[in-house]
Amino acid sequence: MALSGLLTKIVAWLRAGYPQGVPDRDYVPLFALLSRRLPEAQVRQVVDALIEQGAIPADRVDVGVLITKLTNEMPLESDIARVREHLLAAGWPIDDAWSEPDEDDG
């Protein structure tokens, strides 16, 4: 099975850092580095759910709740931003109070 370019680089990095194999105590920190990202299909699923629920103009809270329901995990800021951009690109309105992450207070 051929590996993607990114996966090949990750495997090479792990092999260089752990030539004798990964010790058991290092598995959790390594998995923490591999954070999940909402796939494009799930971004579209969130957008579709917002439209179906009549949650337009959308706000970040509605998006975060839907992502949590879909993934059973707290939403990543990058995932919320991707849904926002998807909505804007499709011409859907977003809530005026929804600012981009770098504009937020916290």
N, CA, C and O atoms as CSV, one atom per row, in Angstrom:
chain,resi,resn,atom,element,x,y,z
A,1,MET,N,N,0.843,-1.180,0.000
A,1,MET,CA,C,0.000,0.000,0.000
A,1,MET,C,C,0.889,1.245,0.000
A,1,MET,O,O,1.763,1.377,0.857
A,2,ALA,N,N,0.682,2.131,-0.922
A,2,ALA,CA,C,1.459,3.360,-1.032
A,2,ALA,C,C,0.962,4.387,-0.015
A,2,ALA,O,O,-0.240,4.517,0.219
A,3,LEU,N,N,1.900,5.105,0.576
A,3,LEU,CA,C,1.557,6.141,1.543
A,3,LEU,C,C,1.539,7.499,0.860
A,3,LEU,O,O,2.282,7.735,-0.093
A,4,SER,N,N,0.687,8.389,1.354
A,4,SER,CA,C,0.676,9.746,0.813
A,4,SER,C,C,1.992,10.437,1.189
A,4,SER,O,O,2.715,9.981,2.074
A,5,GLY,N,N,2.281,11.523,0.513
A,5,GLY,CA,C,3.500,12.269,0.800
A,5,GLY,C,C,3.582,12.728,2.245
A,5,GLY,O,O,4.634,12.626,2.876
A,6,LEU,N,N,2.471,13.235,2.769
A,6,LEU,CA,C,2.451,13.708,4.154
A,6,LEU,C,C,2.668,12.553,5.121
A,6,LEU,O,O,3.462,12.661,6.055
A,7,LEU,N,N,1.971,11.462,4.900
A,7,LEU,CA,C,2.113,10.311,5.785
A,7,LEU,C,C,3.531,9.749,5.733
A,7,LEU,O,O,4.071,9.332,6.758
A,8,THR,N,N,4.131,9.738,4.560
A,8,THR,CA,C,5.512,9.279,4.420
A,8,THR,C,C,6.452,10.151,5.249
A,8,THR,O,O,7.365,9.638,5.897
A,9,LYS,N,N,6.234,11.460,5.232
A,9,LYS,CA,C,7.066,12.377,6.025
A,9,LYS,C,C,6.874,12.145,7.515
A,9,LYS,O,O,7.835,12.200,8.282
A,10,ILE,N,N,5.631,11.886,7.932
A,10,ILE,CA,C,5.356,11.648,9.353
A,10,ILE,C,C,6.046,10.357,9.804
A,10,ILE,O,O,6.672,10.327,10.863
A,11,VAL,N,N,5.935,9.301,9.010
A,11,VAL,CA,C,6.577,8.029,9.342
A,11,VAL,C,C,8.095,8.203,9.404
A,11,VAL,O,O,8.733,7.678,10.316
A,12,ALA,N,N,8.677,8.920,8.463
A,12,ALA,CA,C,10.122,9.166,8.463
A,12,ALA,C,C,10.535,9.946,9.703
A,12,ALA,O,O,11.575,9.661,10.297
A,13,TRP,N,N,9.732,10.922,10.095
A,13,TRP,CA,C,10.020,11.716,11.291
A,13,TRP,C,C,9.985,10.837,12.535
A,13,TRP,O,O,10.860,10.940,13.395
A,14,LEU,N,N,8.970,9.965,12.631
A,14,LEU,CA,C,8.863,9.059,13.782
A,14,LEU,C,C,10.030,8.085,13.820
A,14,LEU,O,O,10.586,7.822,14.886
A,15,ARG,N,N,10.401,7.551,12.668
A,15,ARG,CA,C,11.521,6.600,12.625
A,15,ARG,C,C,12.833,7.273,13.004
A,15,ARG,O,O,13.673,6.655,13.659
A,16,ALA,N,N,13.021,8.517,12.609
A,16,ALA,CA,C,14.246,9.244,12.964
A,16,ALA,C,C,14.291,9.524,14.470
A,16,ALA,O,O,15.342,9.419,15.102
A,17,GLY,N,N,13.135,9.879,15.029
A,17,GLY,CA,C,13.090,10.194,16.458
A,17,GLY,C,C,13.055,8.972,17.351
A,17,GLY,O,O,13.443,9.036,18.518
A,18,TYR,N,N,12.593,7.865,16.809
A,18,TYR,CA,C,12.458,6.627,17.583
A,18,TYR,C,C,13.029,5.451,16.785
A,18,TYR,O,O,12.276,4.587,16.337
A,19,PRO,N,N,14.351,5.412,16.606
A,19,PRO,CA,C,14.933,4.339,15.788
A,19,PRO,C,C,14.709,2.936,16.376
A,19,PRO,O,O,14.730,1.954,15.634
A,20,GLN,N,N,14.499,2.832,17.674
A,20,GLN,CA,C,14.256,1.536,18.317
A,20,GLN,C,C,12.765,1.261,18.484
A,20,GLN,O,O,12.387,0.267,19.102
A,21,GLY,N,N,11.908,2.138,17.935
A,21,GLY,CA,C,10.455,1.986,18.107
A,21,GLY,C,C,9.953,2.953,19.174
A,21,GLY,O,O,10.732,3.437,19.994
A,22,VAL,N,N,8.680,3.227,19.163
A,22,VAL,CA,C,8.079,4.175,20.102
A,22,VAL,C,C,7.852,3.498,21.453
A,22,VAL,O,O,7.164,2.479,21.522
A,23,PRO,N,N,8.427,4.055,22.540
A,23,PRO,CA,C,8.172,3.491,23.870
A,23,PRO,C,C,6.693,3.672,24.251
A,23,PRO,O,O,6.049,4.633,23.830
A,24,ASP,N,N,6.175,2.749,25.039
A,24,ASP,CA,C,4.766,2.790,25.442
A,24,ASP,C,C,4.376,4.140,26.042
A,24,ASP,O,O,3.287,4.643,25.767
A,25,ARG,N,N,5.237,4.723,26.845
A,25,ARG,CA,C,4.891,5.983,27.535
A,25,ARG,C,C,4.772,7.176,26.575
A,25,ARG,O,O,4.238,8.218,26.955
A,26,ASP,N,N,5.261,7.037,25.342
A,26,ASP,CA,C,5.228,8.139,24.379
A,26,ASP,C,C,4.039,8.094,23.421
A,26,ASP,O,O,3.865,9.019,22.627
A,27,TYR,N,N,3.223,7.054,23.473
A,27,TYR,CA,C,2.092,6.957,22.550
A,27,TYR,C,C,1.083,8.094,22.748
A,27,TYR,O,O,0.655,8.719,21.778
A,28,VAL,N,N,0.708,8.357,23.987
A,28,VAL,CA,C,-0.309,9.391,24.246
A,28,VAL,C,C,0.155,10.761,23.766
A,28,VAL,O,O,-0.596,11.439,23.064
A,29,PRO,N,N,1.382,11.200,24.124
A,29,PRO,CA,C,1.817,12.506,23.596
A,29,PRO,C,C,1.876,12.555,22.067
A,29,PRO,O,O,1.574,13.588,21.470
A,30,LEU,N,N,2.259,11.457,21.438
A,30,LEU,CA,C,2.306,11.438,19.978
A,30,LEU,C,C,0.915,11.547,19.378
A,30,LEU,O,O,0.716,12.264,18.398
A,31,PHE,N,N,-0.049,10.843,19.955
A,31,PHE,CA,C,-1.414,10.935,19.446
A,31,PHE,C,C,-1.980,12.339,19.651
A,31,PHE,O,O,-2.784,12.808,18.845
A,32,ALA,N,N,-1.566,13.007,20.721
A,32,ALA,CA,C,-2.033,14.375,20.967
A,32,ALA,C,C,-1.558,15.314,19.852
A,32,ALA,O,O,-2.235,16.286,19.517
A,33,LEU,N,N,-0.399,15.012,19.289
A,33,LEU,CA,C,0.116,15.836,18.191
A,33,LEU,C,C,-0.691,15.655,16.912
A,33,LEU,O,O,-0.697,16.538,16.054
A,34,LEU,N,N,-1.362,14.534,16.778
A,34,LEU,CA,C,-2.129,14.233,15.573
A,34,LEU,C,C,-3.588,14.622,15.791
A,34,LEU,O,O,-4.463,13.759,15.861
A,35,SER,N,N,-3.840,15.906,15.895
A,35,SER,CA,C,-5.205,16.359,16.155
A,35,SER,C,C,-6.089,16.105,14.950
A,35,SER,O,O,-5.625,16.100,13.810
A,36,ARG,N,N,-7.344,15.899,15.214
A,36,ARG,CA,C,-8.282,15.631,14.137
A,36,ARG,C,C,-8.645,16.925,13.429
A,36,ARG,O,O,-8.509,18.021,13.974
A,37,ARG,N,N,-9.096,16.769,12.237
A,37,ARG,CA,C,-9.608,17.892,11.457
A,37,ARG,C,C,-10.903,17.416,10.821
A,37,ARG,O,O,-10.984,16.306,10.296
A,38,LEU,N,N,-11.910,18.270,10.876
A,38,LEU,CA,C,-13.206,17.930,10.311
A,38,LEU,C,C,-13.059,17.752,8.801
A,38,LEU,O,O,-12.641,18.680,8.109
A,39,PRO,N,N,-13.399,16.568,8.283
A,39,PRO,CA,C,-13.303,16.366,6.837
A,39,PRO,C,C,-14.285,17.276,6.089
A,39,PRO,O,O,-15.288,17.721,6.648
A,40,GLU,N,N,-13.981,17.538,4.830
A,40,GLU,CA,C,-14.821,18.421,4.022
A,40,GLU,C,C,-16.267,17.938,3.983
A,40,GLU,O,O,-17.189,18.754,3.995
A,41,ALA,N,N,-16.476,16.633,3.937
A,41,ALA,CA,C,-17.847,16.096,3.915
A,41,ALA,C,C,-18.605,16.474,5.189
A,41,ALA,O,O,-19.803,16.748,5.135
A,42,GLN,N,N,-17.920,16.490,6.328
A,42,GLN,CA,C,-18.578,16.872,7.571
A,42,GLN,C,C,-18.796,18.377,7.647
A,42,GLN,O,O,-19.765,18.829,8.259
A,43,VAL,N,N,-17.914,19.157,7.038
A,43,VAL,CA,C,-18.147,20.607,6.966
A,43,VAL,C,C,-19.450,20.857,6.201
A,43,VAL,O,O,-20.286,21.654,6.629
A,44,ARG,N,N,-19.615,20.170,5.069
A,44,ARG,CA,C,-20.852,20.309,4.295
A,44,ARG,C,C,-22.059,19.811,5.089
A,44,ARG,O,O,-23.148,20.376,4.984
A,45,GLN,N,N,-21.869,18.759,5.879
A,45,GLN,CA,C,-22.950,18.218,6.701
A,45,GLN,C,C,-23.405,19.254,7.735
A,45,GLN,O,O,-24.603,19.401,7.975
A,46,VAL,N,N,-22.466,19.964,8.341
A,46,VAL,CA,C,-22.806,21.010,9.308
A,46,VAL,C,C,-23.568,22.135,8.611
A,46,VAL,O,O,-24.579,22.615,9.122
A,47,VAL,N,N,-23.081,22.552,7.445
A,47,VAL,CA,C,-23.751,23.617,6.690
A,47,VAL,C,C,-25.165,23.187,6.319
A,47,VAL,O,O,-26.111,23.955,6.489
A,48,ASP,N,N,-25.315,21.963,5.812
A,48,ASP,CA,C,-26.642,21.463,5.452
A,48,ASP,C,C,-27.576,21.435,6.656
A,48,ASP,O,O,-28.750,21.790,6.542
A,49,ALA,N,N,-27.060,21.015,7.811
A,49,ALA,CA,C,-27.883,20.964,9.022
A,49,ALA,C,C,-28.311,22.362,9.455
A,49,ALA,O,O,-29.445,22.554,9.892
A,50,LEU,N,N,-27.415,23.338,9.339
A,50,LEU,CA,C,-27.772,24.725,9.677
A,50,LEU,C,C,-28.923,25.209,8.803
A,50,LEU,O,O,-29.863,25.838,9.287
A,51,ILE,N,N,-28.837,24.910,7.514
A,51,ILE,CA,C,-29.868,25.344,6.562
A,51,ILE,C,C,-31.185,24.641,6.869
A,51,ILE,O,O,-32.239,25.276,6.912
A,52,GLU,N,N,-31.123,23.318,7.084
A,52,GLU,CA,C,-32.333,22.549,7.376
A,52,GLU,C,C,-33.019,23.016,8.664
A,52,GLU,O,O,-34.247,23.022,8.751
A,53,GLN,N,N,-32.224,23.405,9.656
A,53,GLN,CA,C,-32.768,23.837,10.943
A,53,GLN,C,C,-33.225,25.296,10.916
A,53,GLN,O,O,-33.804,25.789,11.884
A,54,GLY,N,N,-32.967,25.971,9.821
A,54,GLY,CA,C,-33.325,27.381,9.741
A,54,GLY,C,C,-32.432,28.260,10.608
A,54,GLY,O,O,-32.835,29.346,11.025
A,55,ALA,N,N,-31.227,27.790,10.874
A,55,ALA,CA,C,-30.286,28.525,11.733
A,55,ALA,C,C,-29.446,29.487,10.903
A,55,ALA,O,O,-28.240,29.612,11.114
A,56,ILE,N,N,-30.090,30.165,9.960
A,56,ILE,CA,C,-29.420,31.140,9.095
A,56,ILE,C,C,-30.056,32.492,9.371
A,56,ILE,O,O,-31.284,32.570,9.326
A,57,PRO,N,N,-29.331,33.549,9.649
A,57,PRO,CA,C,-27.874,33.604,9.621
A,57,PRO,C,C,-27.255,32.771,10.751
A,57,PRO,O,O,-27.712,32.800,11.894
A,58,ALA,N,N,-26.223,32.045,10.399
A,58,ALA,CA,C,-25.564,31.141,11.336
A,58,ALA,C,C,-24.678,31.918,12.297
A,58,ALA,O,O,-24.179,32.999,11.984
A,59,ASP,N,N,-24.497,31.333,13.479
A,59,ASP,CA,C,-23.527,31.905,14.417
A,59,ASP,C,C,-22.586,30.809,14.891
A,59,ASP,O,O,-22.844,29.623,14.686
A,60,ARG,N,N,-21.508,31.210,15.516
A,60,ARG,CA,C,-20.466,30.264,15.907
A,60,ARG,C,C,-20.949,29.259,16.937
A,60,ARG,O,O,-20.453,28.133,16.972
A,61,VAL,N,N,-21.907,29.637,17.778
A,61,VAL,CA,C,-22.430,28.704,18.781
A,61,VAL,C,C,-23.171,27.553,18.098
A,61,VAL,O,O,-22.950,26.386,18.421
A,62,ASP,N,N,-24.053,27.889,17.152
A,62,ASP,CA,C,-24.780,26.846,16.419
A,62,ASP,C,C,-23.809,25.912,15.699
A,62,ASP,O,O,-23.986,24.693,15.711
A,63,VAL,N,N,-22.803,26.480,15.084
A,63,VAL,CA,C,-21.814,25.678,14.365
A,63,VAL,C,C,-21.071,24.771,15.345
A,63,VAL,O,O,-20.891,23.583,15.080
A,64,GLY,N,N,-20.645,25.326,16.464
A,64,GLY,CA,C,-19.927,24.535,17.469
A,64,GLY,C,C,-20.762,23.395,18.018
A,64,GLY,O,O,-20.252,22.292,18.216
A,65,VAL,N,N,-22.042,23.649,18.267
A,65,VAL,CA,C,-22.932,22.602,18.778
A,65,VAL,C,C,-23.075,21.481,17.754
A,65,VAL,O,O,-23.010,20.303,18.107
A,66,LEU,N,N,-23.269,21.843,16.489
A,66,LEU,CA,C,-23.415,20.823,15.451
A,66,LEU,C,C,-22.138,19.999,15.272
A,66,LEU,O,O,-22.205,18.785,15.078
A,67,ILE,N,N,-20.990,20.646,15.337
A,67,ILE,CA,C,-19.725,19.916,15.228
A,67,ILE,C,C,-19.587,18.951,16.406
A,67,ILE,O,O,-19.161,17.810,16.224
A,68,THR,N,N,-19.942,19.397,17.603
A,68,THR,CA,C,-19.870,18.537,18.781
A,68,THR,C,C,-20.796,17.335,18.645
A,68,THR,O,O,-20.420,16.215,18.992
A,69,LYS,N,N,-22.004,17.566,18.141
A,69,LYS,CA,C,-22.936,16.455,17.938
A,69,LYS,C,C,-22.407,15.469,16.901
A,69,LYS,O,O,-22.598,14.260,17.035
A,70,LEU,N,N,-21.758,15.975,15.892
A,70,LEU,CA,C,-21.267,15.145,14.800
A,70,LEU,C,C,-20.030,14.336,15.193
A,70,LEU,O,O,-19.886,13.182,14.789
A,71,THR,N,N,-19.137,14.942,15.981
A,71,THR,CA,C,-17.853,14.314,16.285
A,71,THR,C,C,-17.741,13.786,17.710
A,71,THR,O,O,-16.827,13.021,18.019
A,72,ASN,N,N,-18.660,14.188,18.577
A,72,ASN,CA,C,-18.576,13.854,20.007
A,72,ASN,C,C,-17.313,14.427,20.645
A,72,ASN,O,O,-16.802,13.878,21.621
A,73,GLU,N,N,-16.816,15.517,20.099
A,73,GLU,CA,C,-15.639,16.212,20.613
A,73,GLU,C,C,-15.891,17.715,20.558
A,73,GLU,O,O,-16.732,18.195,19.799
A,74,MET,N,N,-15.141,18.443,21.380
A,74,MET,CA,C,-15.246,19.897,21.326
A,74,MET,C,C,-14.761,20.367,19.957
A,74,MET,O,O,-13.791,19.831,19.423
A,75,PRO,N,N,-15.434,21.368,19.391
A,75,PRO,CA,C,-15.028,21.832,18.059
A,75,PRO,C,C,-13.696,22.573,18.108
A,75,PRO,O,O,-13.410,23.324,19.041
A,76,LEU,N,N,-12.906,22.340,17.092
A,76,LEU,CA,C,-11.664,23.094,16.953
A,76,LEU,C,C,-11.987,24.435,16.308
A,76,LEU,O,O,-12.890,24.535,15.477
A,77,GLU,N,N,-11.251,25.450,16.693
A,77,GLU,CA,C,-11.452,26.782,16.122
A,77,GLU,C,C,-11.275,26.754,14.609
A,77,GLU,O,O,-11.982,27.449,13.879
A,78,SER,N,N,-10.326,25.944,14.143
A,78,SER,CA,C,-10.088,25.859,12.696
A,78,SER,C,C,-11.289,25.240,11.972
A,78,SER,O,O,-11.584,25.614,10.837
A,79,ASP,N,N,-11.984,24.297,12.621
A,79,ASP,CA,C,-13.168,23.698,12.009
A,79,ASP,C,C,-14.315,24.702,11.944
A,79,ASP,O,O,-15.021,24.784,10.939
A,80,ILE,N,N,-14.496,25.461,13.015
A,80,ILE,CA,C,-15.542,26.496,13.033
A,80,ILE,C,C,-15.262,27.510,11.923
A,80,ILE,O,O,-16.178,27.930,11.216
A,81,ALA,N,N,-14.007,27.897,11.774
A,81,ALA,CA,C,-13.639,28.868,10.737
A,81,ALA,C,C,-13.888,28.300,9.341
A,81,ALA,O,O,-14.313,29.030,8.445
A,82,ARG,N,N,-13.628,27.007,9.148
A,82,ARG,CA,C,-13.866,26.398,7.833
A,82,ARG,C,C,-15.346,26.377,7.495
A,82,ARG,O,O,-15.722,26.611,6.347
A,83,VAL,N,N,-16.202,26.096,8.492
A,83,VAL,CA,C,-17.645,26.128,8.245
A,83,VAL,C,C,-18.066,27.553,7.898
A,83,VAL,O,O,-18.869,27.758,6.988
A,84,ARG,N,N,-17.530,28.534,8.615
A,84,ARG,CA,C,-17.842,29.950,8.355
A,84,ARG,C,C,-17.491,30.311,6.918
A,84,ARG,O,O,-18.291,30.920,6.208
A,85,GLU,N,N,-16.282,29.929,6.493
A,85,GLU,CA,C,-15.842,30.243,5.137
A,85,GLU,C,C,-16.700,29.526,4.096
A,85,GLU,O,O,-16.984,30.077,3.033
A,86,HIS,N,N,-17.105,28.314,4.401
A,86,HIS,CA,C,-17.963,27.562,3.481
A,86,HIS,C,C,-19.313,28.265,3.321
A,86,HIS,O,O,-19.838,28.378,2.213
A,87,LEU,N,N,-19.863,28.732,4.433
A,87,LEU,CA,C,-21.134,29.466,4.387
A,87,LEU,C,C,-20.997,30.737,3.557
A,87,LEU,O,O,-21.823,31.016,2.688
A,88,LEU,N,N,-19.948,31.500,3.834
A,88,LEU,CA,C,-19.734,32.762,3.121
A,88,LEU,C,C,-19.518,32.527,1.628
A,88,LEU,O,O,-20.047,33.262,0.795
A,89,ALA,N,N,-18.734,31.494,1.294
A,89,ALA,CA,C,-18.459,31.203,-0.110
A,89,ALA,C,C,-19.727,30.817,-0.867
A,89,ALA,O,O,-19.845,31.069,-2.066
A,90,ALA,N,N,-20.672,30.203,-0.156
A,90,ALA,CA,C,-21.924,29.795,-0.794
A,90,ALA,C,C,-22.965,30.914,-0.783
A,90,ALA,O,O,-24.072,30.739,-1.292
A,91,GLY,N,N,-22.613,32.058,-0.204
A,91,GLY,CA,C,-23.526,33.196,-0.183
A,91,GLY,C,C,-24.520,33.197,0.966
A,91,GLY,O,O,-25.455,33.998,0.967
A,92,TRP,N,N,-24.337,32.305,1.959
A,92,TRP,CA,C,-25.240,32.281,3.108
A,92,TRP,C,C,-24.831,33.355,4.100
A,92,TRP,O,O,-23.640,33.580,4.316
A,93,PRO,N,N,-25.805,34.019,4.705
A,93,PRO,CA,C,-25.456,35.045,5.690
A,93,PRO,C,C,-25.005,34.413,6.998
A,93,PRO,O,O,-25.442,33.323,7.365
A,94,ILE,N,N,-24.121,35.121,7.693
A,94,ILE,CA,C,-23.723,34.716,9.035
A,94,ILE,C,C,-24.104,35.820,9.995
A,94,ILE,O,O,-24.290,36.968,9.592
A,95,ASP,N,N,-24.221,35.476,11.258
A,95,ASP,CA,C,-24.606,36.433,12.282
A,95,ASP,C,C,-23.604,37.583,12.330
A,95,ASP,O,O,-22.395,37.358,12.272
A,96,ASP,N,N,-24.101,38.802,12.437
A,96,ASP,CA,C,-23.222,39.976,12.469
A,96,ASP,C,C,-22.252,39.948,13.647
A,96,ASP,O,O,-21.168,40.526,13.573
A,97,ALA,N,N,-22.637,39.281,14.729
A,97,ALA,CA,C,-21.785,39.235,15.923
A,97,ALA,C,C,-20.671,38.200,15.799
A,97,ALA,O,O,-19.777,38.152,16.645
A,98,TRP,N,N,-20.713,37.363,14.742
A,98,TRP,CA,C,-19.713,36.314,14.567
A,98,TRP,C,C,-18.455,36.930,13.990
A,98,TRP,O,O,-18.425,37.343,12.831
A,99,SER,N,N,-17.430,36.986,14.799
A,99,SER,CA,C,-16.156,37.523,14.324
A,99,SER,C,C,-15.212,36.376,14.038
A,99,SER,O,O,-15.419,35.251,14.493
A,100,GLU,N,N,-14.194,36.672,13.293
A,100,GLU,CA,C,-13.173,35.653,13.036
A,100,GLU,C,C,-12.389,35.458,14.307
A,100,GLU,O,O,-12.373,36.354,15.150
A,101,PRO,N,N,-11.720,34.297,14.487
A,101,PRO,CA,C,-11.013,33.993,15.730
A,101,PRO,C,C,-10.015,35.051,16.174
A,101,PRO,O,O,-9.905,35.315,17.371
A,102,ASP,N,N,-9.288,35.661,15.254
A,102,ASP,CA,C,-8.297,36.665,15.658
A,102,ASP,C,C,-8.934,37.975,16.088
A,102,ASP,O,O,-8.243,38.859,16.594
A,103,GLU,N,N,-10.256,38.117,15.892
A,103,GLU,CA,C,-10.959,39.322,16.321
A,103,GLU,C,C,-11.611,39.132,17.680
A,103,GLU,O,O,-12.063,40.100,18.291
A,104,ASP,N,N,-11.666,37.868,18.173
A,104,ASP,CA,C,-12.321,37.570,19.444
A,104,ASP,C,C,-11.534,38.120,20.612
A,104,ASP,O,O,-10.333,38.373,20.516
A,105,ASP,N,N,-12.238,38.300,21.719
A,105,ASP,CA,C,-11.594,38.779,22.948
A,105,ASP,C,C,-10.745,37.716,23.607
A,105,ASP,O,O,-9.779,38.049,24.294
A,106,GLY,N,N,-11.071,36.450,23.423
A,106,GLY,CA,C,-10.329,35.433,24.155
A,106,GLY,C,C,-9.976,34.326,23.347
A,106,GLY,O,O,-9.345,33.386,23.830
